[in-house]
Amino acid sequence: MRAIRILRAFRSARHLIAVLYRHRTRSLALTAALTALILIIFSSIAVLTFEGEKESNIRTPFDALWWAVSTMTTVGYGDKVPVTVEGKVVAMILMIGGVGLFGVLTGLFARLFVEPEFRREDVELRAVLTELQMLHEKLDRLEARLLKKQADE
């Protein structure tokens, strides 16, 4: 029974991958958003766990969430900062992850503005190719007529 469940899971995974590949842009945006959410949640929990020092100003879950969001978005107000080495390592990971994720999201939004231009060029290219094919067929017919006329003479 376990083998059948595993095979069914693989089939479902292949189907899911196929759907995600077909809708790459939407799935990439969703993946980036989910990654950002997971990164914020785990870094909030981690920094709240690590920041147990007396001089730390990240004491409540809301403080940790505020710190994670402001750090990930690279705003970094400076009102909440980690003081332990572990907290600073979490901060570095969060900063790098935030810059990377916002880069991906920026690229996706930029694509929305540029994509119509590519589609228009693609339509124009298809029209040119269709016209070129029609001209090629006309030339073939003219060549056939010319060869027939020369053979008749």
MARPAGU-281581 format. One record per atom (N, C-alpha, C): chain; x, y, z; residue in three letters; atom name. Coordinates in steps of 0.2 Angstrom, whole numbers, plus 2048, in hexadecimal, padded with zeros to 3 digits. Example, Ala and Ser with C-alpha at 12.3 -4.5 7.8 and 13.67 -1.06 7.14 Angstrom:
BEGIN
+-------+-----+-----+-----+------+------+
| kette |  px |  py |  pz | rest | atom |
+-------+-----+-----+-----+------+------+
|     A | 842 | 7E4 | 827 |  Ala |    N |
|     A | 83E | 7EA | 827 |  Ala |   CA |
|     A | 842 | 7F0 | 827 |  Ala |    C |
|     A | 840 | 7F5 | 823 |  Ser |    N |
|     A | 844 | 7FB | 824 |  Ser |   CA |
|     A | 840 | 800 | 827 |  Ser |    C |
+-------+-----+-----+-----+------+------+
END
This chain:
BEGIN
+-------+-----+-----+-----+------+------+
| kette |  px |  py |  pz | rest | atom |
+-------+-----+-----+-----+------+------+
|     A | 804 | 7FA | 800 |  Met |    N |
|     A | 800 | 800 | 800 |  Met |   CA |
|     A | 804 | 806 | 800 |  Met |    C |
|     A | 80A | 806 | 804 |  Arg |    N |
|     A | 80E | 80C | 804 |  Arg |   CA |
|     A | 811 | 80E | 7FD |  Arg |    C |
|     A | 813 | 808 | 7FA |  Ala |    N |
|     A | 816 | 809 | 7F3 |  Ala |   CA |
|     A | 811 | 80C | 7EE |  Ala |    C |
|     A | 80B | 80A | 7EF |  Ile |    N |
|     A | 805 | 80E | 7EB |  Ile |   CA |
|     A | 805 | 815 | 7EC |  Ile |    C |
|     A | 805 | 817 | 7F3 |  Arg |    N |
|     A | 804 | 81D | 7F5 |  Arg |   CA |
|     A | 80A | 822 | 7F2 |  Arg |    C |
|     A | 810 | 81F | 7F3 |  Ile |    N |
|     A | 816 | 822 | 7F0 |  Ile |   CA |
|     A | 815 | 824 | 7E9 |  Ile |    C |
|     A | 813 | 81E | 7E5 |  Leu |    N |
|     A | 812 | 81F | 7DE |  Leu |   CA |
|     A | 80D | 825 | 7DC |  Leu |    C |
|     A | 808 | 825 | 7E0 |  Arg |    N |
|     A | 803 | 82A | 7DF |  Arg |   CA |
|     A | 805 | 831 | 7E0 |  Arg |    C |
|     A | 809 | 831 | 7E6 |  Ala |    N |
|     A | 80C | 838 | 7E7 |  Ala |   CA |
|     A | 811 | 83A | 7E2 |  Ala |    C |
|     A | 815 | 835 | 7DF |  Phe |    N |
|     A | 819 | 837 | 7D9 |  Phe |   CA |
|     A | 815 | 83A | 7D3 |  Phe |    C |
|     A | 810 | 836 | 7D2 |  Arg |    N |
|     A | 80C | 838 | 7CC |  Arg |   CA |
|     A | 809 | 83F | 7CE |  Arg |    C |
|     A | 807 | 840 | 7D4 |  Ser |    N |
|     A | 804 | 847 | 7D6 |  Ser |   CA |
|     A | 809 | 84C | 7D5 |  Ser |    C |
|     A | 80F | 84B | 7D7 |  Ala |    N |
|     A | 815 | 84F | 7D7 |  Ala |   CA |
|     A | 816 | 851 | 7D0 |  Ala |    C |
|     A | 816 | 84C | 7CB |  Arg |    N |
|     A | 818 | 84E | 7C4 |  Arg |   CA |
|     A | 812 | 852 | 7C1 |  Arg |    C |
|     A | 80C | 851 | 7C3 |  His |    N |
|     A | 807 | 855 | 7C1 |  His |   CA |
|     A | 807 | 85C | 7C3 |  His |    C |
|     A | 809 | 85D | 7CA |  Leu |    N |
|     A | 80A | 863 | 7CD |  Leu |   CA |
|     A | 810 | 867 | 7C9 |  Leu |    C |
|     A | 815 | 864 | 7C8 |  Ile |    N |
|     A | 81B | 867 | 7C5 |  Ile |   CA |
|     A | 819 | 869 | 7BE |  Ile |    C |
|     A | 815 | 865 | 7BA |  Ala |    N |
|     A | 813 | 867 | 7B4 |  Ala |   CA |
|     A | 80E | 86D | 7B4 |  Ala |    C |
|     A | 80A | 86E | 7B9 |  Val |    N |
|     A | 806 | 873 | 7B9 |  Val |   CA |
|     A | 80A | 87A | 7BB |  Val |    C |
|     A | 80E | 879 | 7C0 |  Leu |    N |
|     A | 813 | 87E | 7C2 |  Leu |   CA |
|     A | 817 | 881 | 7BC |  Leu |    C |
|     A | 819 | 87C | 7B8 |  Tyr |    N |
|     A | 81E | 87E | 7B2 |  Tyr |   CA |
|     A | 819 | 882 | 7AD |  Tyr |    C |
|     A | 813 | 880 | 7AC |  Arg |    N |
|     A | 80F | 883 | 7A7 |  Arg |   CA |
|     A | 80D | 88A | 7A9 |  Arg |    C |
|     A | 80D | 88B | 7B0 |  His |    N |
|     A | 80B | 892 | 7B2 |  His |   CA |
|     A | 811 | 894 | 7B6 |  His |    C |
|     A | 817 | 895 | 7B3 |  Arg |    N |
|     A | 81D | 896 | 7B6 |  Arg |   CA |
|     A | 81D | 89D | 7BA |  Arg |    C |
|     A | 81A | 8A2 | 7B7 |  Thr |    N |
|     A | 81B | 8A9 | 7BA |  Thr |   CA |
|     A | 816 | 8A9 | 7C0 |  Thr |    C |
|     A | 810 | 8A7 | 7C0 |  Arg |    N |
|     A | 80C | 8A7 | 7C6 |  Arg |   CA |
|     A | 80F | 8A2 | 7CB |  Arg |    C |
|     A | 812 | 89C | 7C9 |  Ser |    N |
|     A | 814 | 898 | 7CE |  Ser |   CA |
|     A | 81B | 89B | 7D2 |  Ser |    C |
|     A | 81F | 89F | 7CE |  Leu |    N |
|     A | 825 | 8A2 | 7D0 |  Leu |   CA |
|     A | 823 | 8A7 | 7D5 |  Leu |    C |
|     A | 81E | 8AB | 7D4 |  Ala |    N |
|     A | 81C | 8B0 | 7D8 |  Ala |   CA |
|     A | 819 | 8AD | 7DF |  Ala |    C |
|     A | 815 | 8A8 | 7DE |  Leu |    N |
|     A | 812 | 8A5 | 7E4 |  Leu |   CA |
|     A | 818 | 8A1 | 7E8 |  Leu |    C |
|     A | 81D | 89E | 7E5 |  Thr |    N |
|     A | 823 | 89B | 7E8 |  Thr |   CA |
|     A | 827 | 8A1 | 7EC |  Thr |    C |
|     A | 828 | 8A6 | 7E9 |  Ala |    N |
|     A | 82B | 8AC | 7EC |  Ala |   CA |
|     A | 828 | 8AF | 7F2 |  Ala |    C |
|     A | 821 | 8AF | 7F1 |  Ala |    N |
|     A | 81D | 8B2 | 7F7 |  Ala |   CA |
|     A | 81D | 8AD | 7FD |  Ala |    C |
|     A | 81C | 8A6 | 7FB |  Leu |    N |
|     A | 81C | 8A1 | 800 |  Leu |   CA |
|     A | 823 | 8A1 | 804 |  Leu |    C |
|     A | 828 | 8A1 | 800 |  Thr |    N |
|     A | 82F | 8A1 | 803 |  Thr |   CA |
|     A | 830 | 8A7 | 807 |  Thr |    C |
|     A | 82E | 8AD | 805 |  Ala |    N |
|     A | 82E | 8B3 | 809 |  Ala |   CA |
|     A | 82B | 8B2 | 810 |  Ala |    C |
|     A | 825 | 8AF | 810 |  Leu |    N |
|     A | 821 | 8AE | 816 |  Leu |   CA |
|     A | 824 | 8A9 | 81A |  Leu |    C |
|     A | 826 | 8A4 | 818 |  Ile |    N |
|     A | 82A | 89F | 81C |  Ile |   CA |
|     A | 830 | 8A2 | 81F |  Ile |    C |
|     A | 834 | 8A6 | 81B |  Leu |    N |
|     A | 83A | 8A9 | 81D |  Leu |   CA |
|     A | 838 | 8AE | 823 |  Leu |    C |
|     A | 833 | 8B1 | 822 |  Ile |    N |
|     A | 831 | 8B6 | 828 |  Ile |   CA |
|     A | 82F | 8B2 | 82E |  Ile |    C |
|     A | 82B | 8AD | 82D |  Ile |    N |
|     A | 829 | 8AA | 833 |  Ile |   CA |
|     A | 82E | 8A6 | 837 |  Ile |    C |
|     A | 833 | 8A3 | 833 |  Phe |    N |
|     A | 838 | 89F | 836 |  Phe |   CA |
|     A | 83D | 8A4 | 839 |  Phe |    C |
|     A | 83F | 8A9 | 836 |  Ser |    N |
|     A | 844 | 8AE | 839 |  Ser |   CA |
|     A | 841 | 8B1 | 83F |  Ser |    C |
|     A | 83A | 8B3 | 83F |  Ser |    N |
|     A | 837 | 8B6 | 845 |  Ser |   CA |
|     A | 838 | 8B1 | 84B |  Ser |    C |
|     A | 836 | 8AB | 84A |  Ile |    N |
|     A | 837 | 8A6 | 84F |  Ile |   CA |
|     A | 83E | 8A5 | 851 |  Ile |    C |
|     A | 843 | 8A5 | 84C |  Ala |    N |
|     A | 84A | 8A4 | 84E |  Ala |   CA |
|     A | 84C | 8AA | 852 |  Ala |    C |
|     A | 84B | 8B0 | 850 |  Val |    N |
|     A | 84E | 8B6 | 853 |  Val |   CA |
|     A | 84B | 8B6 | 85A |  Val |    C |
|     A | 844 | 8B5 | 85B |  Leu |    N |
|     A | 841 | 8B5 | 861 |  Leu |   CA |
|     A | 844 | 8B0 | 866 |  Leu |    C |
|     A | 846 | 8AA | 863 |  Thr |    N |
|     A | 849 | 8A5 | 867 |  Thr |   CA |
|     A | 850 | 8A7 | 869 |  Thr |    C |
|     A | 854 | 8AA | 865 |  Phe |    N |
|     A | 85B | 8AB | 866 |  Phe |   CA |
|     A | 85C | 8B2 | 86A |  Phe |    C |
|     A | 857 | 8B6 | 86A |  Glu |    N |
|     A | 858 | 8BD | 86D |  Glu |   CA |
|     A | 855 | 8BD | 874 |  Glu |    C |
|     A | 858 | 8B9 | 878 |  Gly |    N |
|     A | 856 | 8B8 | 87F |  Gly |   CA |
|     A | 85B | 8BD | 884 |  Gly |    C |
|     A | 85F | 8C0 | 881 |  Glu |    N |
|     A | 864 | 8C5 | 885 |  Glu |   CA |
|     A | 860 | 8CA | 888 |  Glu |    C |
|     A | 863 | 8CD | 88D |  Lys |    N |
|     A | 860 | 8D2 | 891 |  Lys |   CA |
|     A | 85F | 8D9 | 88D |  Lys |    C |
|     A | 865 | 8DA | 889 |  Glu |    N |
|     A | 865 | 8E0 | 885 |  Glu |   CA |
|     A | 861 | 8E0 | 87F |  Glu |    C |
|     A | 85E | 8DA | 87D |  Ser |    N |
|     A | 85A | 8D9 | 877 |  Ser |   CA |
|     A | 854 | 8DD | 877 |  Ser |    C |
|     A | 852 | 8E0 | 872 |  Asn |    N |
|     A | 84C | 8E4 | 871 |  Asn |   CA |
|     A | 846 | 8E0 | 86D |  Asn |    C |
|     A | 848 | 8DA | 86B |  Ile |    N |
|     A | 843 | 8D6 | 868 |  Ile |   CA |
|     A | 840 | 8D1 | 86D |  Ile |    C |
|     A | 83B | 8D2 | 870 |  Arg |    N |
|     A | 838 | 8CE | 876 |  Arg |   CA |
|     A | 832 | 8CB | 874 |  Arg |    C |
|     A | 82D | 8CE | 870 |  Thr |    N |
|     A | 827 | 8CB | 86F |  Thr |   CA |
|     A | 827 | 8C8 | 868 |  Thr |    C |
|     A | 822 | 8C3 | 866 |  Pro |    N |
|     A | 821 | 8C1 | 85F |  Pro |   CA |
|     A | 820 | 8C6 | 85A |  Pro |    C |
|     A | 81C | 8CC | 85C |  Phe |    N |
|     A | 81B | 8D1 | 858 |  Phe |   CA |
|     A | 821 | 8D5 | 856 |  Phe |    C |
|     A | 825 | 8D6 | 85B |  Asp |    N |
|     A | 82C | 8D9 | 85A |  Asp |   CA |
|     A | 830 | 8D5 | 855 |  Asp |    C |
|     A | 830 | 8CE | 856 |  Ala |    N |
|     A | 834 | 8CA | 851 |  Ala |   CA |
|     A | 831 | 8CA | 84A |  Ala |    C |
|     A | 82A | 8CA | 84A |  Leu |    N |
|     A | 827 | 8CB | 843 |  Leu |   CA |
|     A | 829 | 8D2 | 840 |  Leu |    C |
|     A | 828 | 8D7 | 844 |  Trp |    N |
|     A | 82A | 8DE | 841 |  Trp |   CA |
|     A | 831 | 8DE | 83F |  Trp |    C |
|     A | 836 | 8DB | 843 |  Trp |    N |
|     A | 83D | 8DB | 841 |  Trp |   CA |
|     A | 83E | 8D7 | 83B |  Trp |    C |
|     A | 83B | 8D1 | 83A |  Ala |    N |
|     A | 83C | 8CD | 834 |  Ala |   CA |
|     A | 839 | 8D1 | 82E |  Ala |    C |
|     A | 833 | 8D4 | 82E |  Val |    N |
|     A | 831 | 8D7 | 828 |  Val |   CA |
|     A | 835 | 8DD | 826 |  Val |    C |
|     A | 837 | 8E1 | 82B |  Ser |    N |
|     A | 83B | 8E7 | 82A |  Ser |   CA |
|     A | 842 | 8E5 | 827 |  Ser |    C |
|     A | 844 | 8E0 | 82A |  Thr |    N |
|     A | 84B | 8DD | 828 |  Thr |   CA |
|     A | 84A | 8DA | 821 |  Thr |    C |
|     A | 845 | 8D6 | 81F |  Met |    N |
|     A | 845 | 8D3 | 819 |  Met |   CA |
|     A | 844 | 8D8 | 813 |  Met |    C |
|     A | 840 | 8DD | 815 |  Thr |    N |
|     A | 83E | 8E2 | 810 |  Thr |   CA |
|     A | 844 | 8E7 | 80F |  Thr |    C |
|     A | 849 | 8E6 | 812 |  Thr |    N |
|     A | 84F | 8EA | 813 |  Thr |   CA |
|     A | 84E | 8F1 | 815 |  Thr |    C |
|     A | 848 | 8F2 | 819 |  Val |    N |
|     A | 847 | 8F9 | 81C |  Val |   CA |
|     A | 84B | 8FA | 822 |  Val |    C |
|     A | 84B | 8F5 | 826 |  Gly |    N |
|     A | 84F | 8F5 | 82C |  Gly |   CA |
|     A | 84F | 8FB | 830 |  Gly |    C |
|     A | 84A | 8FD | 833 |  Tyr |    N |
|     A | 849 | 903 | 837 |  Tyr |   CA |
|     A | 84E | 904 | 83C |  Tyr |    C |
|     A | 850 | 8FE | 83F |  Gly |    N |
|     A | 855 | 8FF | 844 |  Gly |   CA |
|     A | 853 | 8FF | 84B |  Gly |    C |
|     A | 84C | 8FF | 84C |  Asp |    N |
|     A | 849 | 8FF | 852 |  Asp |   CA |
|     A | 849 | 8F8 | 856 |  Asp |    C |
|     A | 849 | 8F3 | 852 |  Lys |    N |
|     A | 84A | 8EC | 855 |  Lys |   CA |
|     A | 850 | 8E9 | 851 |  Lys |    C |
|     A | 855 | 8E7 | 855 |  Val |    N |
|     A | 85B | 8E4 | 852 |  Val |   CA |
|     A | 85D | 8DE | 857 |  Val |    C |
|     A | 860 | 8D9 | 853 |  Pro |    N |
|     A | 862 | 8D3 | 857 |  Pro |   CA |
|     A | 869 | 8D5 | 85A |  Pro |    C |
|     A | 86A | 8D2 | 860 |  Val |    N |
|     A | 871 | 8D4 | 864 |  Val |   CA |
|     A | 875 | 8CE | 865 |  Val |    C |
|     A | 872 | 8C8 | 864 |  Thr |    N |
|     A | 876 | 8C1 | 864 |  Thr |   CA |
|     A | 879 | 8C0 | 85E |  Thr |    C |
|     A | 87E | 8BC | 85E |  Val |    N |
|     A | 881 | 8B9 | 857 |  Val |   CA |
|     A | 87C | 8B5 | 853 |  Val |    C |
|     A | 878 | 8B1 | 857 |  Glu |    N |
|     A | 874 | 8AD | 853 |  Glu |   CA |
|     A | 86E | 8B1 | 850 |  Glu |    C |
|     A | 86C | 8B6 | 853 |  Gly |    N |
|     A | 867 | 8BB | 851 |  Gly |   CA |
|     A | 86A | 8BF | 84B |  Gly |    C |
|     A | 870 | 8C0 | 84B |  Lys |    N |
|     A | 873 | 8C4 | 845 |  Lys |   CA |
|     A | 874 | 8BF | 83F |  Lys |    C |
|     A | 875 | 8B9 | 840 |  Val |    N |
|     A | 876 | 8B4 | 83B |  Val |   CA |
|     A | 86F | 8B4 | 838 |  Val |    C |
|     A | 86A | 8B3 | 83C |  Val |    N |
|     A | 863 | 8B3 | 839 |  Val |   CA |
|     A | 861 | 8B9 | 835 |  Val |    C |
|     A | 863 | 8BF | 837 |  Ala |    N |
|     A | 862 | 8C5 | 834 |  Ala |   CA |
|     A | 866 | 8C5 | 82D |  Ala |    C |
|     A | 86C | 8C2 | 82D |  Met |    N |
|     A | 870 | 8C2 | 827 |  Met |   CA |
|     A | 86C | 8BE | 821 |  Met |    C |
|     A | 86A | 8B8 | 824 |  Ile |    N |
|     A | 866 | 8B3 | 81F |  Ile |   CA |
|     A | 860 | 8B7 | 81D |  Ile |    C |
|     A | 85C | 8BA | 821 |  Leu |    N |
|     A | 856 | 8BD | 81F |  Leu |   CA |
|     A | 858 | 8C3 | 81A |  Leu |    C |
|     A | 85D | 8C7 | 81B |  Met |    N |
|     A | 85E | 8CC | 817 |  Met |   CA |
|     A | 860 | 8CA | 810 |  Met |    C |
|     A | 864 | 8C5 | 810 |  Ile |    N |
|     A | 866 | 8C2 | 809 |  Ile |   CA |
|     A | 860 | 8BF | 806 |  Ile |    C |
|     A | 85C | 8BB | 809 |  Gly |    N |
|     A | 856 | 8B8 | 807 |  Gly |   CA |
|     A | 851 | 8BD | 804 |  Gly |    C |
|     A | 850 | 8C3 | 808 |  Gly |    N |
|     A | 84C | 8C8 | 806 |  Gly |   CA |
|     A | 84E | 8CC | 800 |  Gly |    C |
|     A | 854 | 8CD | 7FF |  Val |    N |
|     A | 856 | 8D0 | 7F9 |  Val |   CA |
|     A | 855 | 8CC | 7F3 |  Val |    C |
|     A | 857 | 8C6 | 7F4 |  Gly |    N |
|     A | 856 | 8C1 | 7EE |  Gly |   CA |
|     A | 84E | 8C0 | 7ED |  Gly |    C |
|     A | 84A | 8C0 | 7F2 |  Leu |    N |
|     A | 843 | 8BF | 7F0 |  Leu |   CA |
|     A | 840 | 8C5 | 7ED |  Leu |    C |
|     A | 842 | 8CB | 7EF |  Phe |    N |
|     A | 83F | 8D1 | 7ED |  Phe |   CA |
|     A | 842 | 8D2 | 7E5 |  Phe |    C |
|     A | 848 | 8D0 | 7E4 |  Gly |    N |
|     A | 84B | 8D0 | 7DD |  Gly |   CA |
|     A | 847 | 8CB | 7D9 |  Gly |    C |
|     A | 845 | 8C6 | 7DB |  Val |    N |
|     A | 840 | 8C1 | 7D7 |  Val |   CA |
|     A | 83A | 8C5 | 7D6 |  Val |    C |
|     A | 837 | 8C7 | 7DB |  Leu |    N |
|     A | 830 | 8CB | 7DA |  Leu |   CA |
|     A | 830 | 8D1 | 7D5 |  Leu |    C |
|     A | 836 | 8D4 | 7D6 |  Thr |    N |
|     A | 837 | 8DA | 7D2 |  Thr |   CA |
|     A | 837 | 8D8 | 7CA |  Thr |    C |
|     A | 83B | 8D3 | 7C9 |  Gly |    N |
|     A | 83C | 8D0 | 7C2 |  Gly |   CA |
|     A | 835 | 8CE | 7C0 |  Gly |    C |
|     A | 831 | 8CB | 7C4 |  Leu |    N |
|     A | 82A | 8C8 | 7C2 |  Leu |   CA |
|     A | 826 | 8CE | 7C0 |  Leu |    C |
|     A | 826 | 8D4 | 7C4 |  Phe |    N |
|     A | 822 | 8D9 | 7C2 |  Phe |   CA |
|     A | 825 | 8DD | 7BC |  Phe |    C |
|     A | 82B | 8DD | 7BB |  Ala |    N |
|     A | 82E | 8E0 | 7B5 |  Ala |   CA |
|     A | 82C | 8DC | 7AF |  Ala |    C |
|     A | 82B | 8D6 | 7B0 |  Arg |    N |
|     A | 829 | 8D2 | 7AA |  Arg |   CA |
|     A | 822 | 8D3 | 7A8 |  Arg |    C |
|     A | 81E | 8D5 | 7AD |  Leu |    N |
|     A | 817 | 8D7 | 7AB |  Leu |   CA |
|     A | 817 | 8DD | 7A6 |  Leu |    C |
|     A | 81B | 8E2 | 7A7 |  Phe |    N |
|     A | 81C | 8E8 | 7A3 |  Phe |   CA |
|     A | 81F | 8E6 | 79C |  Phe |    C |
|     A | 824 | 8E2 | 79C |  Val |    N |
|     A | 827 | 8E0 | 796 |  Val |   CA |
|     A | 824 | 8DB | 792 |  Val |    C |
|     A | 820 | 8D6 | 795 |  Glu |    N |
|     A | 81D | 8D1 | 791 |  Glu |   CA |
|     A | 819 | 8D3 | 78B |  Glu |    C |
|     A | 814 | 8D8 | 78C |  Pro |    N |
|     A | 810 | 8D9 | 786 |  Pro |   CA |
|     A | 814 | 8DB | 780 |  Pro |    C |
|     A | 81A | 8DE | 781 |  Glu |    N |
|     A | 81E | 8E0 | 77C |  Glu |   CA |
|     A | 821 | 8DA | 778 |  Glu |    C |
|     A | 823 | 8D5 | 77C |  Phe |    N |
|     A | 825 | 8CF | 779 |  Phe |   CA |
|     A | 820 | 8CB | 775 |  Phe |    C |
|     A | 81A | 8CB | 778 |  Arg |    N |
|     A | 814 | 8C8 | 775 |  Arg |   CA |
|     A | 812 | 8CC | 76E |  Arg |    C |
|     A | 813 | 8D2 | 76E |  Arg |    N |
|     A | 811 | 8D6 | 768 |  Arg |   CA |
|     A | 817 | 8D4 | 762 |  Arg |    C |
|     A | 81D | 8D4 | 765 |  Glu |    N |
|     A | 822 | 8D2 | 760 |  Glu |   CA |
|     A | 821 | 8CB | 75D |  Glu |    C |
|     A | 81F | 8C6 | 762 |  Asp |    N |
|     A | 81E | 8BF | 760 |  Asp |   CA |
|     A | 818 | 8BF | 75A |  Asp |    C |
|     A | 813 | 8C3 | 75B |  Val |    N |
|     A | 80D | 8C3 | 757 |  Val |   CA |
|     A | 810 | 8C6 | 750 |  Val |    C |
|     A | 814 | 8CB | 750 |  Glu |    N |
|     A | 817 | 8CE | 74A |  Glu |   CA |
|     A | 81B | 8C9 | 746 |  Glu |    C |
|     A | 81F | 8C6 | 74A |  Leu |    N |
|     A | 824 | 8C1 | 747 |  Leu |   CA |
|     A | 820 | 8BB | 744 |  Leu |    C |
|     A | 81A | 8B9 | 747 |  Arg |    N |
|     A | 816 | 8B4 | 744 |  Arg |   CA |
|     A | 813 | 8B6 | 73D |  Arg |    C |
|     A | 811 | 8BC | 73D |  Ala |    N |
|     A | 80E | 8BF | 737 |  Ala |   CA |
|     A | 813 | 8C0 | 732 |  Ala |    C |
|     A | 819 | 8C2 | 733 |  Val |    N |
|     A | 81E | 8C2 | 72E |  Val |   CA |
|     A | 820 | 8BB | 72C |  Val |    C |
|     A | 820 | 8B6 | 730 |  Leu |    N |
|     A | 822 | 8AF | 72E |  Leu |   CA |
|     A | 81C | 8AC | 72A |  Leu |    C |
|     A | 816 | 8AE | 72B |  Thr |    N |
|     A | 810 | 8AC | 727 |  Thr |   CA |
|     A | 811 | 8AF | 720 |  Thr |    C |
|     A | 812 | 8B5 | 720 |  Glu |    N |
|     A | 813 | 8B9 | 71A |  Glu |   CA |
|     A | 819 | 8B6 | 716 |  Glu |    C |
|     A | 81E | 8B5 | 719 |  Leu |    N |
|     A | 824 | 8B2 | 715 |  Leu |   CA |
|     A | 822 | 8AB | 713 |  Leu |    C |
|     A | 81E | 8A7 | 716 |  Gln |    N |
|     A | 81D | 8A0 | 714 |  Gln |   CA |
|     A | 818 | 8A1 | 70E |  Gln |    C |
|     A | 813 | 8A6 | 70E |  Met |    N |
|     A | 80F | 8A7 | 708 |  Met |   CA |
|     A | 813 | 8A9 | 702 |  Met |    C |
|     A | 818 | 8AD | 703 |  Leu |    N |
|     A | 81C | 8B0 | 6FD |  Leu |   CA |
|     A | 820 | 8AA | 6FB |  Leu |    C |
|     A | 823 | 8A5 | 6FF |  His |    N |
|     A | 826 | 8A0 | 6FD |  His |   CA |
|     A | 822 | 89B | 6F9 |  His |    C |
|     A | 81C | 89A | 6FB |  Glu |    N |
|     A | 817 | 896 | 6F7 |  Glu |   CA |
|     A | 816 | 899 | 6F0 |  Glu |    C |
|     A | 815 | 89F | 6F0 |  Lys |    N |
|     A | 814 | 8A3 | 6E9 |  Lys |   CA |
|     A | 81A | 8A2 | 6E5 |  Lys |    C |
|     A | 820 | 8A3 | 6E8 |  Leu |    N |
|     A | 826 | 8A2 | 6E3 |  Leu |   CA |
|     A | 826 | 89B | 6E1 |  Leu |    C |
|     A | 824 | 896 | 6E5 |  Asp |    N |
|     A | 824 | 88F | 6E3 |  Asp |   CA |
|     A | 81F | 88E | 6DD |  Asp |    C |
|     A | 819 | 891 | 6DD |  Arg |    N |
|     A | 814 | 890 | 6D8 |  Arg |   CA |
|     A | 817 | 894 | 6D2 |  Arg |    C |
|     A | 81A | 89A | 6D2 |  Leu |    N |
|     A | 81D | 89D | 6CD |  Leu |   CA |
|     A | 822 | 899 | 6C9 |  Leu |    C |
|     A | 826 | 896 | 6CD |  Glu |    N |
|     A | 82C | 892 | 6CB |  Glu |   CA |
|     A | 829 | 88C | 6C7 |  Glu |    C |
|     A | 824 | 889 | 6CA |  Ala |    N |
|     A | 821 | 883 | 6C6 |  Ala |   CA |
|     A | 81E | 885 | 6C0 |  Ala |    C |
|     A | 81B | 88B | 6C0 |  Arg |    N |
|     A | 818 | 88E | 6B9 |  Arg |   CA |
|     A | 81D | 88F | 6B4 |  Arg |    C |
|     A | 822 | 892 | 6B6 |  Leu |    N |
|     A | 828 | 894 | 6B2 |  Leu |   CA |
|     A | 82B | 88E | 6AF |  Leu |    C |
|     A | 82C | 889 | 6B3 |  Leu |    N |
|     A | 82F | 883 | 6B1 |  Leu |   CA |
|     A | 82B | 87F | 6AC |  Leu |    C |
|     A | 824 | 87F | 6AD |  Lys |    N |
|     A | 81F | 87C | 6A9 |  Lys |   CA |
|     A | 81F | 880 | 6A2 |  Lys |    C |
|     A | 81F | 886 | 6A2 |  Lys |    N |
|     A | 81F | 88A | 69C |  Lys |   CA |
|     A | 825 | 889 | 698 |  Lys |    C |
|     A | 82B | 888 | 69C |  Gln |    N |
|     A | 832 | 887 | 698 |  Gln |   CA |
|     A | 831 | 880 | 695 |  Gln |    C |
|     A | 82E | 87B | 698 |  Ala |    N |
|     A | 82E | 874 | 696 |  Ala |   CA |
|     A | 829 | 874 | 690 |  Ala |    C |
|     A | 824 | 878 | 690 |  Asp |    N |
|     A | 81F | 878 | 68A |  Asp |   CA |
|     A | 822 | 87B | 684 |  Asp |    C |
|     A | 827 | 880 | 685 |  Glu |    N |
|     A | 82A | 883 | 67F |  Glu |   CA |
|     A | 82F | 87F | 67C |  Glu |    C |
+-------+-----+-----+-----+------+------+
END
